[in-house]
Amino acid sequence: MITPAPAPDDAAASATASPDAAVPVVGIGASAGGLDPICEFLASVPPASGMAYVVAQHVDAQHQDILTQLLQRVTPMPVSEVQDGMALMPDRVYVVPARGQLSLDGDRFALQPPPARRTDHLAIDRLFMALAEHGPGHAVGVVLSGMGADGTLGLKAIRETGGLTMAQLPPSARFESMPASAIGAGVVDVVAPPAELARHALDWWRRDDGIVAGGDALRQRDALQQMYQLLQSQTGANFADYKLSTVMRRIERRMKVHQCRELPDYIVFLRANPGEVDLLFKELLIGVTNFFRGPKVWEYLIETALPQLLARHPQGAAFKAWVPACSTGEEAYTLAISFHEVLAQLRPTAQYTLQIFATDLDDDAVTRARQGVFSAAIRDDVGERRLQRYFVATDSGGYRIRKDIRNTIIFARQNIISDPPFTKLDLLCCRNLLIYFTAKLQRDLIPLFHYALKQDGLLLLGSAETPGEFTELFAPLNAAARVYRRLEASINHVASYFPTRVSNVSAPSVIASDLPSMNGNLQTQVEQQLLKKHTPAAVLLNVHGDILYIHGRTGAYLEPAAGKANWNIHAMAREGLRHELAGLLKRAMQGEGAPSVRGLIQRDAAGNPATAVDMTAEAMAADSPLAGAVLVTFASVAVPAERRRPRSRNPQLLELEQQLAQARLEIQAVRNEMQASREELKSANEELQSTNEELQSTNEELTTSKEEMQSLNEELYTVNAELQSKVDDLSMVNGDMKNLLNSTDVATIFLDSELRIRRFTDRATQIYKLIPGDVQRPLGDIVNDLDYPELQDDAREVLRTLVYSERQIPTRSGGWYTVRIMPYRTVDNVIDGVVVTFINISEAKQLEARLRLIQGTPE
């Protein structure tokens, strides 16, 4: 743990600071209603915590000094506004200026000028991101009361670098939008009232010793296996093939949050708190992504790779792409934007489309990706031109992806390790995912990518990823950009991935120098040859007859239908099989086991029997991974001898055959109409969905109008709170002044430049008949006991000459007063009236009269 620096000045701090000993920093972000929780948080921090505290609040620049003064009242730590080049020291509180962008250069603050075009309040996000970069694992982010969503992205950055993220308990916040946004995004570790948050921050930083190091290795390994089992049973995800260092780093962070000393203790905590299993699951997924990450990759894709892909299909094409581990969708949207830009540059006459399948294991991330709404922070990644072209500003200050770009992407939950892949792809973008997997799992996934791509399809990998040993499957197009082209290869190179393989099976060690060299496991090679020669052709269908998967050679039974591409089996089945296939599927779906049709005759062009086909349909069991699907197998058999003779020319038989053919045509027509109706219903459903989205968009616009008004009000609320504090100070000063004036026992009247009464002391009411309602009345209108009709003339003379006047004036009741008239000077040294004081000298005059009487001196 870092001890507080004893030197009080910045120079001393600079001398002792080093990159290896970064100062732990707590970033505090708040907006409307945030003054009280900030004060409550800082008041709960001991003066020697060893941490620095940086406060960012949405406040106008002219009220910045007030915020600094108010915070200084609640904490013994020095509070100061951040200046460019100022050293970051522990046990200090720093207030981020309202204007400018803050960053940290080592242990010194750096302030840049604000952007030319100001977006919504992002000061808290900028602060948190700077702290995340300052020292991984040394930053704590705290989001308190406020409107909007500022701070959510910053907390995500702190969490990804191993820091602690906290938010105020929403019911305890005057405005709960900011903490609720961060909590809803799943980036908050601790939710509590402000005073408790301060305690959590201190406990987290002091909990610095080796957490997992204790205990024997066998006990730790057993605990790790139990954790894997808990994760798999509750989330369905198996993290056993993730790199151990990555997994342990994330586990240690969660253990530090919950103050668990050893891994077995954390397992006990997991079993008692199922919600923590979900939090650990999200932590292990490492959802790091942003738009146009790695600009060189996208430059090469836009300038070279995609134009070449279009050039290979001059008549137009419908391309397919897959983005596994898409997180919140930035990478998928980047690919869609890049394809759209290429079309805009080339302006081809043929029609090209791109369908993108974006998948991830995290349901919450997929849901956010479907919404296509991002914060204003994407401006730096996307750029102003793309932002204006492909995004629409929302009332909440973020940006929504344009609808035509959104419609090119289908988001879904998928586990790339265990779920079937998408196939017949032209492009596969899997960047910065393999680096988290073990070498074994990487060796399984590269052949999977080869299987999923078409010939010459493109594979995009991360900057630290390569196909490794599979040089016969992929060739580099641009090694720097990590773009690879799929090569045609033998099935032996990719067979090791498919479900037929048996894991961890080792054949007896034999010496067979006369056997040809084989790549891969011998058992796998034999199994593939048997499957190739002895398993029938088959297709897997959904309940609507759409083909999901094709096994073996099905060309003798299925053929693509003319016109728009249609992967429905009723449209692809060859003549002679189509009408029997419909009944067969219906029987299978009704639960008749595995019904079959045998000996269906397929005729040649002359109408003579050519081949016979056996078909079997089997509905998959409800408890199997393929539940709801139907497997149809085809097998060619010899045509029976009695059916090989040419068709008879008997007129009656010909008429029956014609009637049968006509009936088949009518059935096919009805089936085509049903298919067309189904397509129309699907189109109508899509239109209804689109209408629903538009209505939702309208509803969002209406609801965000309220948010906009609240956002406009938050500045006023903050200013009002600060001004109220100022008013309280002024009231206190006013009370002090009034008591001071009354305690002098001197009658005093303050007049403005028009000789109207501004203020008077209680003693003045004995000379002038003054009441509180006389304020702002001319002094000459007030009845008085003085024999001094020239008072107003003397006051005007003082205003003209600025020379004070002093006279001894008698009263009608026999008393005497020294009347002194002096100019009234404002704080800015401006003459704005006069001050008239009345000092009672009656006793002095009486003594003077007696003395003269004694001395015999005439008056």
N, C-alpha and C positions, 0 to 999 in steps of 0.2 A: 504494500500500500504506500502511496506517495504521501510524505509528511508535508505540512504546510511550510512554505518558504518563509524564513524569519525576516528577510529583508523587506522593508516596506515600499521601496521604490522600484520602478520598472527596470532600472539599470541592473539592479541586483538580481531581479528575476531573470533577466536576459542572460546574465552571466552563468546562472546555475541551470538554465533550461537545457535540455538535450533531447534529440529525437527519440532516444531510447526510453525516456521517462516522460511520456506525454502526460499533461495535466488532465485528470478526469474532469469532464465538463457535464453539467446538467443544463440542458436547454429547456426553457419554459416558454411556451407559446399560449397566448390568450387574445381574446378580442372583446366584444361587448360583454359587460358583466365580469370581466376578468381581473379587475383590480383587487377585489376582496380575496379571491382564492390565491392570487399571487402573494399578497401580504400574509395570508394564512400559511402558505407553503414556506416562505422565507422565515416567518416567525418560529417555525418548528425546526429550523436548521441550527445546530450548535455552531458557535463561532469558529471552531477549529475542526471542521469536517474533513479538510484536505481536498475539497472539490471546489471548482469554480462554477458560478451560476450566471447564465446568460439569458436575459429576458427579452422577448420580442412580443410587442403588443400593437394591434392596429390602433394607432393614435396619430393625430395630426402633429406636424413638426413643431408648431408653436406651443404645444402643450407637453413637449418632451421633458423640459426641465421640471415641470410639476410632477411627472411620474417619478423621476429620479428622487425628488425630495420626499415624496410620499413613501417610497420604498425604504429610504434611509431611516425613517421613523420606526420601522418594525423590525430591523435587524441590526445587530452590532457590527456586521461586516461592512466594509466600505462599499458604497454604491456610486458608480460613475458611468457616464455615457461613453460608448465605444468610440475611440478615435483611431484613425489610420495609423498603423505601426505600433499601437499600444500592446504591451506584453500581457499575455494571459497568465494570471497568477491564481493559486488556490486561495480559498476563503475570501473571495471577492465576488461582488455582484456587478454585472455589466448590463447596461440597457442598450439594445440595438437602436440606432437612429432610425427615425421614420423614413428618411430618404437615403437611398444607397443600398448596395448589395454587399453583404458580409461574407467573407471567407477567412480561412486561417492559413497562414504561411508559417509552418512550424508551430511555435507557441506565440505567434504574434497575429493580431487582427489585421486584416486587409479590407479596406472599403473601396468598392468600385462605384462609379456614378450609376444612378438608376437607368434602366432601359429607356430609349427614346419614346417608346409607346408603352405606357403603364398598363399592365393587365390587372386583374383583380388582386386582392391581398394575397401575396405569396411570401411575405417576409418570414413566416414561421417555417414553411417548407425549405426556403433557402438557408435559414439558420440550421435546421436539422441536417440537411445534406452536407453543409460545411463541417458540422461536428462529426458526422459519420466518416468523412474523408480524413479528418484531423487525426483520429486515433482509433482504429478498429478495436472494439471491446472496451473503449474508454468513454463512451458517450451514453448519456441518459436523455431521453426525450419525454417531455411532459406536456400534454395538451389539456388546457383548462377551458373555462366557459368561453363561448363565442359562437357567432353565426358562420355558416358556410362550411367548407371542407378543408381549409388551410391547415397544414400539419400532417395530413394523412400520408402523403407521399414521403414526407420527410421522416416520419416514424418508420415507414417501410425500409428506407435506406439505412437508418440506424440499426434496425433489427437484422438486416442482411449482413451487416458488418459485425454482429455479435454484441451489440449494445442492448440496453434495457429500454423498453417503451412502456409508457404509463399514460393513463387518461383519467380525468376527474369523473367520479360517479355521476352519470347524467342527472339523476333527481336532485343532486346537491348543487348543480350548476344553474345559474340564472338563465343562460341560453345554452342548450345542450347540443346544438347542431354539430359543433366541431368535435367534442368528445364522442358523440354518437356516430359520426362519420368514420372516425378512426377505429372505433370498436366494431362497426359493421364491416369494415374492410379486413378485419382479422389481423391487424398489425399491432395490437396492444397486448402486453404481457400482464399488466397489473391495472385494475380498476378500483379506485378507492377515493375517499374525500381527500382534499389537498394536504391536510396535516399528516395523514397516514402515508401519502405518496412520498413525502420527504423522508419518512422513516424507512420506507422500502428502498429508496435510492441509496441511503447510507448503508443499509444492511447488504444490498447487492454489491456495492463496491468493496466493503470490508470482507465480504465472502470471497477471498482471493486465493486461497490455498488450493493445493491439488485436490480436485474433487473426485476424480475417478482413479487417482493413483493408489488409493488405499485398498487394503484387502488383497487376498491371494488371487492369482490369475484365473484359476479354475472357477472360483466363485463369480468373478466378474464375467467370464465367458458364459457361464450358465445364465446369469442375469440378462446378458445380451440376447441369448436365444429366447428367453421368456418374453423379452420386449418385442422381438420379431413376431412371436406367436400372438401376442396381444394386438399388435398392429394389424396382422393379417386377419385375425378373427373379427375385428371390429371394422376395419376399412377395406379388407380384401386386397391390400397391397403387400407385396413381399419385398422387404428392403434388404434381404440377405445378400443380394448381388450388388448392392451399392458399396462404394469404397468405404472401408471402415473408418478412415480418418475423417471423411466428410460426415458420416453418421455420428461419430463420437463428438465432433465439434458442435453439432446441433444439440445433441443430448446434454452436453455439458452446460450449454446456455440455459436450457430448461431446468436443469438441476440447480443452477445458480439462482434462478428466479425463485425456486421453491425451497432453497436452503437445504438441499439434500447432499450429504457428504459423500456417499458412495452410490454406485449404480444399483445395488440391491435395495437400498433405501428408496431410490426413485421408482423401482419396480413396484414396491409396496404402495407407494403413492399413486402410481398408475392404476393399480387394481382397485383402489378405493375411490378413484376419481376418473370415471370413463370419459369425461369431457377433456381431461388432459391428454388422453390418447389421441383425440381428434386434433388438438392443438399441436402435439408432437408430429402427427402425420403431416399437417400443413407446413410445419417447420422443416421437415425432411424433404419436402418437394422442391424447395429452393426456387420459387417462381420469380426469377430475375429476367426481365425483358424490357425492351424499349424499341421505339421506331428507328429503323435504318441503323441498327446496331452493326458496327463494322462497315463503314461507308464504302470501302473498296469492293466488298462483295457485291453490294447492290449496284455500284457503278459498272462493274464488269457484267453483271446480269442484264442491266438496261442497255448498255452500249454494245455488247457482243453476244452473250449467250441467248437471250430471248429473241433478238433479231434472227440469229441463225436457226433457232427452233421454228420460227414462222417461215423462214425461207425454205425449209424442208417440206412444207405443206402449202404449196402455192395455191391450191384450190380451197384453202380454208380448213379449219379443224376445230374440234372441241377438245381442248386440253384439260388434263386433270392433274392436280397437285395435292400433296399431303404435307401438313405441318404438324408433326407429333410434338407433344410437350409444348403446346402453344401458350400456356399460362393465360394471361388476360387478353391475348389476341393481337398484340402489337406486331409480331412477326408475320402473322397471316395477313393482316391489313397492309403491311409494308409490301408483301409480295403482290397483293391485288393492285396496289397503287403503281408498283413498278410495271406490271403488265399493261395497265391502262396508259401509262406514259409512253411505253414502246408503241402501242397502237396509235397514240396521238402523234408521235413523231413520224412513223412510217406511213400512216394513212393507207393501209392496204385495201385493194378493191374487194378481196375475198373476206368472208366473215370468220372471225376468230373469237372464241370464248374460252374462259378459264374458270373451271370449277375447283374450288379449294376446299379440302377437308381438313379442318383444324381440330385437333383432339388434345385432351389433357386428362390427367387422373384426378384433378381437383375440381369437384362440382362447382364450388363457389367461383373459382377462376373462370370456368367455362360460362357460368351465368353472367359474369361481368363482361366477358368477351362478347357474348351475344348482344349485350346492350349497346356496345360500340360507343360508349361515352368516356371521355378522358379529360383530365384536368388541363389547366392552362400551361402546365409545365412542359407539355409536349412541343411547345413552340421551338425550343432550342434544338430538339431532335429532328423535327419535320421541316422547319424552315417556313418563312412567311409565304412563299409562293405556293407550296403544297398545302399549307394550312388554309389559305383562301380558296384553293381549288377543290380540295377533297374533304373539307370539314365544314360544319355549320356551327356557329357559336350558339351556346345555350344560355338561358337567362341566369343560370347558376354560376356562370363564369368559366365553364369548361367548353369542350368541343365534342360534337357528335359526328361520326363518320358519315359520309354521304350515302344515301340509301342504295344507289346502284352499285357502289363498291361493297356495301354490306351484303347485298343479295348474292354476290358471287361466292360467299363463304358459308359452309355448313359446319357448325360447331357441335361437338359431341364428346361425351366422356369415354375414354378408352385407356386401357393399360397396354402400353406398347410391348411389355414383357410377355403377357399371357394372351391378349386378345388377338384375333385374326387381323392381318393388315389390310389396307386398301391396295388394290391391284390395278394394273394397266395404267400406271401413272407416267406422266411426262416429266414431272419435277417433284423431288422430295427434299424438303428443307428441314433438316434436323441439326440445328446448330447449338453447340454448348450443352448437349445432353449426355453424350457418351463419356465426357470427362468425369461424370459422377458415378459411372458404372465400373465394375471390375473388368479385367481383361477378358475373362471368360464370357461375360455377358456381351461385351463388345464383339467378340468373335461370333456370337450367335446373331446379333442384330445386323451386321454388315451383309451376310447372305440374305437376310430377310429383306433388306433394302433392295438388293439385286433382284430378288423375286418380284417385288412390288413394282419395279420400274419397267417400262417398255425398253426395247432396244434403242440405244442412244439417248435414253432418258438422263436427266441431270440430277445429281446428288449434291446438295449443299451441306457442308459440315462447318463446325466452329473453327476458330483460328488455331486451337490446340488439338484438333482431331484429324485423323487420316483413316483411310480404309485398312491400314496396317498391312498384314500379310496377304490380303486378298487383292494382289496386283492383277490377277487374271480376271477379276470381276469389274474393276473400275480403273479408268485411265484419267489422269489429271488434265483438265482443260486450262486451269489457272491455279498453280500450286499456292500462290500467295493468297488468292481469294478462297481457296479450299472448295473449288467447284470441280466435280468429277463427272465423267461420262460413263454410262453403263456399257459394258462389253458383253457380247454374246459368249456364253460359256457353257460347258457341259453341266448337266444336272448334278454331277458328282461334287461340283464345287459349292452347291447350295443345299444339298440334301440334308446336311447335318442339322438344319434348323427345324425341319418339318416335324409334325406331331408323331410320325412313325418312329422317330429315333427313341432309343431307350437310354436315359441318362445313367452315367456312372456304371456302365456295363463294360467289363474288360474281358476280352477273349484270351484264351490260353496263349502263352508266349510260345511261338513256333518259329522255326527257321525255314523259310521257303524262298530260297534264292531263285528258284525257277518260276515263281509267280510274277506277273507283271506288276510294276509299281502302281500303287493306288493312293489316292488322296483321301483321307478321312477314315472312318471306322469300317472295318471289313463287314461287320454285320449290317451296317447301314447301306453299304453298296449292294449287298445281296437283297436286302428288303426292297430297295428301290427297283432292282431288276424284276423281282417277283411282282411288285405292284404294276410295273409297266406292262408285263406280259399277261398276267392272269386276273387282274381286277377289271370289272366291266366299266365302260364309260358311264358317268353319272353326273347329275346336276343337282344342286341344292336350291330349293325354291322357298319363297315366303308364301304367306296365305293367299296372296294375289297372283301367284304364278311368276313373279319377277325372279330372274336368275341371280342368286347370290354368289354361287361358286360353281366352277366347272372342273371336273376331273376326267382325265383321259381324252381320247379322241371322240368327239361327238359330232363331227362333220357329216357322218352318214345319216344322222337323225335330226340334226338342227341346222338351220342356215339363217343368216341375217335377213330380216324382212326388208323389202324395198322401201325407200322413202326415209323419213326421219328415224334415227337410230332407236330401236325398241328392243329391250332385253327381256320381254315377256315371252315365256315358253309357248304360249298359244299362238303368238305371231311367228315364232322361229321354228316350230315343229314342221317337219316335211310332210308332204301329201301322203296319206295313208295312216299317219300316226296321230294327226291333230284331233280328230273327233273322238278317238278312243282315249286319248290322253286326258281330256276334260273329265270324263266319267271316272277314270282311274284316280285322279287327284281328289275328286269329290268323295269317293269311297274311303280313301286313305285318311282324309281329314275328319270323316265321320267316325273314325276309330275302328275300322274293320281289319286291323292288324297290318299286314303287308300285302294288299291285293295286287294281282298281276294280270296281264293280258299277254297271251302267247300266240305266236305264229301270225302276226300281222304282216300282210304282204305289201312290199314296196315294189312298184312296177317300173320298168325302164321306159324309154321314150316311145317305144312301139306298143306299149300297153301290156307287155308280157311280164309275168312274175320275175323279179330280179333277186330280191332277198326277203327273208322273213326275220321279224324282230320280236323279241320278248321284252316287255316293259314291266317293271315292278315299282310301286310307290310305297314309301314307308314314312309315316309321321314320326318325328323325333319325340322322345319321351319328355314329359313335362318337367322332370327334374334334371334333364341334361342341359349342357351349355347351349345346345341348338334347339331348345324348346320352341315350338311354334313353326318350325321349318319342316319341309317335306323333301326327302331324298328320292329322286327318280333315277333308276338304273336302266341301261339299255344293253341288250345282248343280241348279236346277229346269229341266226341259226340257219341251217339248210332249209330250202323250200321243199315241202313234201312232194314226192314224185307225182301224185295225182293232181297237184295244182300247178305243175310245170307246163301242161299242155296249153297251147294257144287258146284264147278265148273262143267259145263256140259262136257260130254265126246264126244260131237259131233266133228267129225274129222275136219270139217271146222272151228269151233270155236277154237279148239286146235291149228290149223295151224295159225289162226290169232293171237292167244295169243302168240304163239312162235315168230311170226314175230314182234309183238309188243315188246316182251321181247328182241329180237335181236336188234331192233331199239333203245331200251333204253340202251342196253349194248354199242352200237356204240356211242350213245350220251355221255354216261359216259366216254367212251374211249377218245372221242374228248375233253370232259371237263378235263380229267386227263392230256391230252397232253397240253391243254391250261394252266393248272395249272403248269405243268412242265416247259413250256416255260416262264411263268411268273417268276418262281423261277430262271431259267437260266438268264433271263433279270436282275433280282435283283442282282444275283451274278456278272454278267458283270458290272452292275452299281457300285457295291461295289469295284470291281477290278479297274474300272476307277477312283473312288474316291481315292482308295489307290495309284494309279499311280499319280493322281493329288497331293496328299499329298507328295509323294516322289519328284515330280518336285518342289513343294513349298519348301521342305526341301533343295533341291539342290540350289534353288534360294536364300534361307536364308543363306546357307553356302557361296555363292558367295558375297552376300551383306555384310555379317559379316566380310569378309576378309577386306573390306574397313574400317569397324569399328575397326578391330584389328590394322590396320595401323594408324588410327587416334588415337587409344588408346596409341600406342607406341610413337606417335608424341607429345602427350599431355605433357609428362614429359619434352621432349626437349623444347617445347614451354614455359613451366613454367620456366625452368632453363634459357632459353634465355632471358626471361623478367627480371629475377633477375640479370643475368650477364650484361645485358644492363644497368641496374641501377648501377651496380658496375663499369662498364666502364665509365658511366657519372661521378661517383664520382672520379675515377682515372683521367679523363680528367680535372676535376676541380682542383684536387691537382696538376696535371702537370702544368696547367696554373699558379697556385699560385707560384709554384717553379720557373718557368721561369721568372715571373715578379719579384720575390724576387732576383734572381741572377742578372738580368739586372739592378735592382735598386741599387745594391751595387756599380756599376761602376767599378768593378774589372774584368779584363780579366781572364777567367777561361776555362780550357780545361780538359775534363774527358777522360782518356785513359783506355783501358782494359789491361789485363795482357800481351798482345802481342804489346802493345803501339799503338793500333789502336784507332782512334778517336771515342768516344762514343757520346759526346755532347760538345758544346762550347757556350759561351755567345757572345752577339753582340760585346762587347769591344775587344774580342780576335781577331776579323777580322782586327784590326788595326796593329796587330803584325804579324799574320799569314794570308796569302792570302786564307782565308777559304770561302767556299760556302756550302750550305746545302747538295750538292751531295758528299762532302768530308767525310761524316760520314762513318766509317768502313775502311777508308784508313789509312795507317801508317803515323804517325806524321812526320817522316823524309822525306816523299815525298812532303811535303808542303813547299813552299817558304816562308821565314820569314825574318824579319829585325834585328834579334838578332845576336850578335856575341857570340854565345854559342854552339859550335859544340859538347860539352860534355853533352848536355841535355839528350840524350837517355841513355848514360852510367850512368849518375846520377839517372835516373828514374829506370833502372834495379837494381842499388845498393839499392835504397829505397825498391823495391819489395823484395830484398833478405834479407835486414837487418831490414826492417820495421821502420827505423829511417828516419825522414823527413830531406830533404835537403833544404838549403836556400842560395841563392847567389845573388849578385848585378851584373847585366849583362848590358853592354852598347849595344846600337843599332848602326847600320851603319849610321843612320841619325843624330846621336849625342845625342840621348836620353838614359835614364837609367831606368831599371826595377829591382825590387826585385823579383826573380823567386823562388817560394817556391814549392817543390814537396813533397806530402804527400800520404800515402797509402789510397786506396779507400776501405772502409769496407761496406759490405752488411748488411741488417737487421739481418741476421743470424750470424754476426760477422765473415764473411769470406772475406779475402783479394782478391779482384778481379780487380786490376788495380791501377792507381794512379790519383791524382788530381793535376793539375799544375795551379798555380795562378800567375799572373803578375801584380805587383803593380808599378805604374808609380812614380818614384822618381827623375825625371829629374829636377824639380824645386829645390828639396833639394840639388841635386848635384851642381846645378848652384850657389845656395846660399853658399854652402860649398866652391866652388872655389873662389867666391868673398871674402869670409871671409879670406881665406888663402892669397889672393892677398893683402888684406888690412894689414894683420899681417905680410906680407913678408915671409910667410912660403912657402918653395917650395912644389910643389905637390908631 
